[in-house]
Amino acid sequence: MIKKICYSLATLFVLLLILVNCSFLRYFFPQTYPHTYCSDKCKFWTLEKGKGRHTLEDVEMSFEAYKTETNQPNLVLHRRFYRKWWQIWNWVDFFTERRWDYPYAERDEDT
């Protein structure tokens, strides 16, 4: 009896995860915006707005232009937003989107 209850709860939890992560419902929950990036002790700072406005590709292009302008080819772009792991509806985004590959910097001095 206890095994059936445990299996039922585990199945319910997995179904809930799938429903929240893979359906349109996840867009009604809080997101991780704004996606801000900086480098060079935040002398370079930009914002990814997403949804076709100012995308990650635009951020990367402006960062490459900044590195060329300042003649600092070894600069690293950091994200200034962290993963909120408790937001299970964003887990798909956390594992599939390229923005999460950039290192996280908590302070300007860390960039």
N, C-alpha and C positions, 0 to 999 in steps of 0.2 A: 504494500500500500504506500509506504513512504517513498519507495523507488518511483512509483507512478507519479506521485506528487512532484518529486524532484525533476523527473523527465518533463512533466507538463510545464513546470515553471521555467526550466531551461529552454524549452521549445518556445514558450511565450516570449521570453526575453530575446531570443534570436529573431523571432518574427517582428518584435517591436523595433529592434535595431535595423532590420531590413526596411521596414515601413518608414521609419524616421529618416534613414540615410538615403534611400533610393526613391523617394516619392516627392511630389511637389510640396508636401507638408514642411519639409526642412527649410524652405524659403520664408516661412512665417516665424521661425525661431530666430533668436539673436545670432548674428554672424561675427566674424573676427575683424570686421572693418573698424577703423581705416587701416589700410595696408601702407605703412610708411617705411621708407628705406633711407639709409644714410651711409656715408663713408667719409673718411678723412676728418675725423672728429666732428662730424656733421656739417662740415663746410659744403659738402654735397648732400642735399636733402631732396627727396621727391615723394610723391604719393601715387599709389596705384588705386585708381577709382573703380576699375573693372567694368564689366558689362558693356564693352565696346567703347568706353570713353578714353581713359588713360590706362592702357593695359600694361601687363608685365613686360611685354616686348618694348613698349615705349620707355618704360623705366630703364630697361637694360641698354637701349640705344642712347638715352641721355647720359647714363653713367659712362658708357664707352666714350662719348663725346667729352665728358668732364675729364676722364683720364688722359685723353689726348691733349686737351687744352692745358692741363696742369703738368703735363709730361711726367705722370706718375703711373706707369703701366702696372705696377704691382698692387694697386689699391684693391680692396675687397669690399663688395657691397654687402651690407648687413640689413636684416629686417629688424624693425623696431616694434614688432607686434609678436606676441607669443601664442602658442597653441593653448587653447582652453579645452583641455582633455575632457572635462565634464560635459562639454557640448557634443554629445554622441552623434547628433545630426550633422556635424562637420567632419566626422572621421573619414569619410570617403575623400573629402577635399584634402585632409591632412596627409593622406597616403598617395594621392594621385597628382596633386598640383605641384609644379616646379617651384613656386614661391617658398615652400617650406624647406627646400634644400639650402637656402641661404642661411648663414649663421645668424643667430639671434644675439643682439647687443642690448643690454638693459640700459646702459648710459651712453651719452655722447662720447665720453672718453674711451669707451671700449671699441669704438669703430676705427 
